[in-house]
Amino acid sequence: MPSSPPERRGPPDRKTPAEWQARSEWKALFAGTLNFSVLTIGVVSGIAQLADFPTGFARALLLAVFLTCLLYFVIRVWQFYFVEKVRELRAQLAKEAEKLTLAQSGHRRYLDAIERISDREKPLFAETLEVIVWIGVDDETDRIMEKRVTTPDPLVTHRAMRPIVPTDQEQIVRLDDIAFRVSRSGGRITALPLHEQIRKLRVWLIFDPALSARTEWEVEYRPHSLWRPLRERGWDQLVWDDRLPTAHGSPSAFTSFTVRFKFPDSDQPPSVKERQGYGELTEPARDESGMWEVVWRDKAPAGRHYVWDLTQAPGGTRRP
């Protein structure tokens, strides 16, 4: 007995769960509108027969019922469209949020790689550093300036640095928050944040063109409320870690390291002391602007960990 030819079937209906849900909601919308219309027309027709309304009034009433059902249908369609559009936008937002999370994760990996490279590279330069520390009369006037003179050996294309930021606050320190500014002679320097964390900020500096000869450059920034503890309790400290040994075996890339502490005017002079006795200190003296100034200098830096203790009587400063 000959066999019948195989039955031809179309492609399977591969709808997504969202499409099946939308189809079910459309069916429910039409079914609900139809039920409402039938119920409304039936109730109104029954009332009209019992009340024995005139023909003209009954027609007008029937037209009003029809318009009501039509308006109900339009409102339900608009509501369904609005709900579907919101659902679609939420799905798009979730996808974009996932893409943003992946992009941020990839960006963070790039920054971590740059930081590891920077940490592993030994300094190929010699440098003199002068840090000027302004202790302001309030949180807005705290300021830091770092004056550097770099002699590359043979070339410096980039480097990382850690600005001085408050360590007594539980908030993320961002580069934009401290009004970071960097400049150099004979070129430009691009500053990019590597790490913006609580009590920690690290900046990547790219030199354009690269440093190939002795170059002067400076960094200035305003770490908000850096010296608030000193103003409130009368004492505070500043910590500085020297870099790792250079590629030539010397313990530090610095050939000279100077810090100028500038205190606001007050009746009593402030005091500064390096905890381990490193370097040399001058006696407090007033500068040309009337601020107290104490100069600390290490003429032979050796990769040390410096801690300076600062004191000034609270409440005795004079505002300019």
C-alpha angles and dihedrals in degrees: 000000000000115000121237117251115265114271113254114228129190124235114294118264101253103183122161121240089253091055092049090049092050091050091051092049092050090052090049090049094054093041092051093048092048093049091048092049094047092047094047095046092046093050093046092046091051092049091048092052093048093046093044094224119193115264095249093049091046091053091049090048091050090050090051090051090050092050090047091053090047091050090048090052093049091049092049092049091049090048092050091048091049093050091048092048092050090049091050093048091049090052090050091047091051091051092048091047089052090050090049091050091051091047092050091049091051091046090051091052090053091051092047090051091050091049093050091050090049092049093051095049115090115220113271094196146060119234145185115211131197117182118194113200117195113196102202130211088243141010093276097057101053107118141172130200124185116196112194134183110194126193108192123214098222107325139346117199100164144350141180129237139181115225118215107260135169115279098189097070129084097219136100114262112219129193092239091052094066098046091239114201128177130181139169141186116259100011146012137275124215115210120205127175115245098176128013107181141139108295091353135087126169124185130198115216121200117195117215110218099020118252109262100155138030106304134184117213137157142202125208129183142156114228101197115235092357093146099033092115090055091051093046104041103017100244140067140148140234122211126199128179117203118224128264120276116290126250089260093058100255114137094237140020089222118096091180132013123192131174122191113198113200116193127190118259114279141156094252123050117244124236135225128191131176104225097223095039095249118158131358129291132206123217116261110273135167117254127214091279094053096253122132111252130195118182122204120188136182109194094187111037114194107183094279136165107240126200120181121193113210126194133182128158108259119238094019099096121112120223116230 
